[in-house]
Amino acid sequence: MTLSACPHVTKATGNAATEGLTNLQDSAACSTCQKPSQNCWLCLYPNCCEIGCSENGEDHSTKHFQDNPTHCIQVNLTTIRAWCYICDKEITTPTLHELKSLLNKNKGSCGEAEYFAQAPDPESSNPFVEGRQKSAGGLVGLSNLGNTCYMNAALQCLSNVPALTDFFLTCSTLVTKADVFNGVQREKPSLAQSYLILLKDLWQRKKDNNENYVAPSKLLFAFKAAHPMFRGYHQQDSQEFLRCFMDQIHEELMEPEHMLEIDPNSTDYMDTHLESVSETGSGGSTQEEEDDQEYETADSGVSEESNSSNLEVAHSQPQPQPQSQSPIRVVKRKRKHVGSVPGMIDSNEESDGELDFTDAASSRSASPSTTTSFLKALPSSNASSQRSPSKVSFGGQPKRKPKTYRSVISDIFDGKLVSSVQCLSCDRVSTTVETFQDLSLPIPSTASSSSSSTTVQNESNSGWLAWMWSWVGGWLYGPHITLHDCLAYFFSADELKGDNMYSCEKCKKLRNGLKYSRVTVLPDTLCIHLKRFRHEFAFSSKISNKVTFPLVDLDMSPWLHKDCISRESLYDLIGVICHHGTAGGGHYTAYALNNTDQEWYEYDDSFVGKVEPATVMNAEAYVLFYRKNNLKMEPHREEVQSRLDTRTSLVDFYISRQWLNKFENLAEPGPIDNSDFLCSHGGIIPSKVAFVNELCVAFPQNAWNYLHSTFGGGPPCSRLFECNHCKVDQEAWTKQKQNELETFKKLHSEFLHMDSDTTIMYCLSSSWFKQWEHFVLGRQRDPPGQIDNRSIITTRFNDRQPVLRPTADFIRVSHDIWRLFHSIYGGGPEVILK
C-alpha cells in the first residue's frame, strides 16, 4: 500500500497532459453509462482517454481494465491521484506530475483550493468541502412524529454544530463500521448510523428533491430502543433528550485513548499535576472502584446565601487539587469506564494451539507477579480443602488504572472544572476534577450580587430619575438578568452551614465550609442549560424571566482556573432551544446559525425560515450552544492550503481524517492524532486495513512539516502497512475468547449432571457473569475486569463475619468453573456454598 514508482508508466501512459483534458474534468461523465459523476477515473493509455465510473456506480473503470489489460493506469479526476491495477497500489512518477499540475490548476481556477484525500467517495475526499458549499445546506425541517418537537429542536441545533456535522459527513466510515472496528455485534439499532442518514438528508439532498422537510422516524426508533423512558407520545424535556442522545452516540463511537507523549499543556498532564499535589491524594480513588464511571453534568450547588464577600474569597484563594469531596451537585450520567483486565494476551509469547485455562493467567496476565500474590492470599482452591457452609475470602490485588475512551462527542463538548471546598475551621482545602458536557445554570431571582453592586453604583452616578425608571421597569417587566449573571451565580463561592455543613476529613466532624469551582478545560462547543423548571412536591412551575445573552464574544475568562490550559475563552452563539408554554405543556423551537451563509434561521418542526439576529436575542432561551471563536486558526489553515497548492514532494505523509476535521473546525485541535488508524507499532490496525484510505489523507511533506511543527503529535506515517504484531494479537485474542466459551460450556454441562448433595458450589456475581457473557459472545468490546463478588456478601451484625447477602443476585458454579474464571481474571472474594 506504499506510494511508489510504477514500471508500467512508460507503456501505459501517453501524452495525457493536454488542455483538452480540462474539459473532460469539468464535465466528467462515464463513457459507458453516460452518467455524470464527481468520482470518475480517466484511463491514461495513449489515445484512449476512456472515462469510467467508480465502485460507487457500476465500476466501469475496473471493467475497462479487465477488457484491456494494458490499460492499467488510471487517474481519479476528483482526487487527482493515479492507480495502477497491475501493481494494485497508488503510484507516483515524474511523468504524471505535469498532468496533476494541469488538473489541479484547472480545479483551482474554478474556485477556492480544497484539500483532497485518497478516498473512493468524492464527498468524503475533501474533509472541508461540506463547510464551503456555495449554497447553504441544512435548511430542511423535521416533521413532528407525535409530540417530538423536543427532539426536532435539539437535532436542528446539533446539526448546525460544524465540527459534529462535518465529522459524520466526512468520516462516515468511522460511523458505519464502528461495530466492525470495535469487534462487537450490536443487538439494538445504531443511533449513530441513524443520525448519519438524517444528516445526509439535511445537508446532501438532491437538487431535484422539492420536499422541505424529512421524517426522522429511523432515528426516533433507534433512540427509543436505547432509552425506553422516551417511548410513547408524551412531551419530553429537550435538554434531557440532548444528554441521552449525546451519551449514546459517545457509547457507540468511543475509542480507547492512546497516550503518545505527555505534553505539559495537555489535559492529561493537568489532571496528573492536580492529583499529585492533592492534600490527601484520594481524588480519583472512589471513581476507580466503580465498574461504570458516572459521567457528570455540571449543576449548580449554590445556595441563596451566596454573597459578594464569598465571591471575593473564591478569587483570592489558591486553587488546590482534587479530593474525594465534590462541592457542587452533579447530574449523574452513565459513561462506560472499563478497567484494564489482567487477561491481555502478550503478542511476544508463542501459542501452541489451544490455550488451556490453567495456563491462561500466565499467557494473558498483564502483571503475573500481582496475580500470584493474590492467589497466595486465597485459601487453597482444591476441592478437597477445608470448606464451610459459607466461606468468604478477600484478595488484595491492587486496582489498575481504568482505560479511558474518547469520541467525537467528548472532543467537541467535554470540558473540565476543579471544585474546591475549604474548611473554615482548619483551612484545609479539598478539590476534585470533574468532567462536564453542559453547564446547568440557575436563574437568580435578581442579578448576582457583584453585578447588582456595580449596577447600583452606576445608577447612583446617573441620578435618581434613572434609578426610579429602572425600578419601575423592573417592577413591570421583571428583573433584568443576563447570562453573565447566571454564570457568576453558578461560579460564586457558597458558604456551607446549617443543614448543609461540610464533613471535614481532617477535623473528623461537620464544619462550616466554603465551596467554589473554576474551569480548567473549556470545550469547543459550550452547551448552557438554563434551569427554567422547578419541580416541587405537589406541582411544577416555570421561570419565565427573560435572560439576555450575547450573540458574539461570550467571555469565560472570569471563571477560569489559574492553570487552565485553554488559550481561547471567547465564544459565539450558534444555536438556541426555546420552550414556549408552561411546565404542564408547551412547544419547542430552535434558532441556529447556518455555517455556510452565516445567517440565522428559525426551526419550528417542518418549518424553516430566515430571521434577524434581533429576533434571536429576544428569544426565551432554554438551551444555548456557544462555539469557541476560531479566527486564530485561519492563518494556519491558509498556510496549509498554500502548501497543498504547490505539491513538490515525492513522499506523502498520512494524517487522520478525524484530526483534519478538528483542524478545520475547532479553535484548539490539539496535537496530530493518527491513533484512529495506526497502532502503537506504527502499522495499520488490522480491523481497519480495508478502510484505511477512507480514514486518512495523504499530505505532501512540506504541509506535514508545517502541521507537525505547529501542533506536534503523530506518529509520522509515510508508508501504510498492516501491523503483523497486532494481527497476531487479534487472532490470539479471538481464539482465547472462543476457548473460554467452549471450556465453560463443557464444565457447565458436567456441573449440571453432578450430585447436588456432595458437590461444592461457588457463588459468582450475576452482573460480572453477564459482562463476561457479553464479552465472549461479541456483544461487548472490553473484558469484564476482575471478579467482583462484593455485591453479594454482607457483614453479620453480631460477630462482624462476612456472609452471603439474603437477596443477592448470583449464580452457582462448580469448583472447576471458578478456577477457570479466577485463573484468567483474578479478583474475588471467594464465596463457597456446601
HELIX and SHEET records of a PDB file:
HELIX    1   1 VAL A    9  ALA A   12  1                                   4    
HELIX    2   2 GLY A   20  ASP A   26  1                                   7    
HELIX    3   3 HIS A   60  ASP A   67  1                                   8    
HELIX    4   4 PRO A   94  SER A  109  1                                  16    
HELIX    5   5 PRO A  122  SER A  125  1                                   4    
HELIX    6   6 VAL A  129  ARG A  132  5                                   4    
HELIX    7   7 CYS A  149  SER A  159  1                                  11    
HELIX    8   8 PRO A  162  THR A  170  1                                   9    
HELIX    9   9 SER A  172  THR A  176  1                                   5    
HELIX   10  10 ALA A  178  ASN A  182  1                                   5    
HELIX   11  11 LEU A  191  TRP A  203  1                                  13    
HELIX   12  12 SER A  217  ALA A  226  1                                  10    
HELIX   13  13 PRO A  228  PHE A  230  5                                   3    
HELIX   14  14 SER A  238  LEU A  253  1                                  16    
HELIX   15  15 THR A  267  SER A  276  1                                  10    
HELIX   16  16 SER A  285  GLU A  288  1                                   4    
HELIX   17  17 SER A  308  SER A  316  1                                   9    
HELIX   18  18 PHE A  357  ASP A  359  5                                   3    
HELIX   19  19 ALA A  360  ARG A  364  1                                   5    
HELIX   20  20 PRO A  368  ALA A  377  1                                  10    
HELIX   21  21 VAL A  408  PHE A  413  1                                   6    
HELIX   22  22 SER A  449  SER A  462  1                                  14    
HELIX   23  23 TRP A  464  TYR A  477  1                                  14    
HELIX   24  24 LEU A  483  PHE A  491  1                                   9    
HELIX   25  25 GLY A  498  ASN A  500  5                                   3    
HELIX   26  26 SER A  557  TRP A  559  5                                   3    
HELIX   27  27 PRO A  613  MET A  617  1                                   5    
HELIX   28  28 LEU A  631  MET A  633  5                                   3    
HELIX   29  29 GLU A  634  ASP A  645  1                                  12    
HELIX   30  30 ARG A  657  ASN A  665  1                                   9    
HELIX   31  31 PRO A  686  PHE A  691  5                                   6    
HELIX   32  32 VAL A  692  LEU A  695  1                                   4    
HELIX   33  33 GLN A  701  PHE A  711  1                                  11    
HELIX   34  34 ASN A  724  LEU A  752  1                                  29    
HELIX   35  35 SER A  766  VAL A  776  1                                  11    
HELIX   36  36 ARG A  790  ILE A  792  5                                   3    
HELIX   37  37 HIS A  815  TYR A  825  1                                  11    
SHEET    1   A 5 ILE A  51  CYS A  53  0                                        
SHEET    2   A 5 CYS A  40  CYS A  43 -1                                        
SHEET    3   A 5 ILE A  73  ASN A  76 -1                                        
SHEET    4   A 5 ALA A  82  CYS A  84 -1                                        
SHEET    5   A 5 LYS A  89  ILE A  91 -1                                        
SHEET    1   B 2 GLY A 141  LEU A 142  0                                        
SHEET    2   B 2 TYR A 213  VAL A 214  1                                        
SHEET    1   C 2 GLU A 255  PRO A 256  0                                        
SHEET    2   C 2 TYR A 405  ARG A 406 -1                                        
SHEET    1   D 7 VAL A 330  ARG A 335  0                                        
SHEET    2   D 7 GLN A 293  ASP A 299 -1                                        
SHEET    3   D 7 LEU A 439  PRO A 442  1                                        
SHEET    4   D 7 THR A 525  LYS A 531  1                                        
SHEET    5   D 7 ALA A 621  LYS A 628 -1                                        
SHEET    6   D 7 LEU A 570  THR A 582 -1                                        
SHEET    7   D 7 LEU A 554  ASP A 555 -1                                        
SHEET    1   E 9 VAL A 330  ARG A 335  0                                        
SHEET    2   E 9 GLN A 293  ASP A 299 -1                                        
SHEET    3   E 9 LEU A 439  PRO A 442  1                                        
SHEET    4   E 9 THR A 525  LYS A 531  1                                        
SHEET    5   E 9 ALA A 621  LYS A 628 -1                                        
SHEET    6   E 9 LEU A 570  THR A 582 -1                                        
SHEET    7   E 9 GLY A 585  LEU A 593 -1                                        
SHEET    8   E 9 TRP A 600  ASP A 604 -1                                        
SHEET    9   E 9 PHE A 607  VAL A 611 -1                                        
SHEET    1   F 4 SER A 390  SER A 393  0                                        
SHEET    2   F 4 GLU A 830  LEU A 833 -1                                        
SHEET    3   F 4 MET A 761  SER A 765 -1                                        
SHEET    4   F 4 PHE A 810  VAL A 813 -1                                        
SHEET    1   G 4 VAL A 429  PHE A 436  0                                        
SHEET    2   G 4 GLY A 415  CYS A 423 -1                                        
SHEET    3   G 4 GLY A 513  VAL A 521 -1                                        
SHEET    4   G 4 ASP A 494  LEU A 496 -1                                        
SHEET    1   H 2 ILE A 481  THR A 482  0                                        
SHEET    2   H 2 VAL A 547  THR A 548  1                                        
SHEET    1   I 2 TYR A 502  CYS A 504  0                                        
SHEET    2   I 2 LYS A 509  ARG A 511 -1                                        
SHEET    1   J 2 PHE A 533  HIS A 535  0                                        
SHEET    2   J 2 SER A 540  LYS A 542 -1                                        
SHEET    1   K 2 ASP A 652  SER A 656  0                                        
SHEET    2   K 2 CYS A 696  PRO A 700 -1                                        
SHEET    1   L 2 ILE A 672  ASP A 673  0                                        
SHEET    2   L 2 GLY A 713  GLY A 714  1                                        
SHEET    1   M 2 ILE A 787  ASP A 788  0                                        
SHEET    2   M 2 GLY A 827  GLY A 828  1                                        
SHEET    1   N 2 ILE A 793  THR A 795  0                                        
SHEET    2   N 2 PRO A 802  LEU A 804 -1                                        
END                                                                             
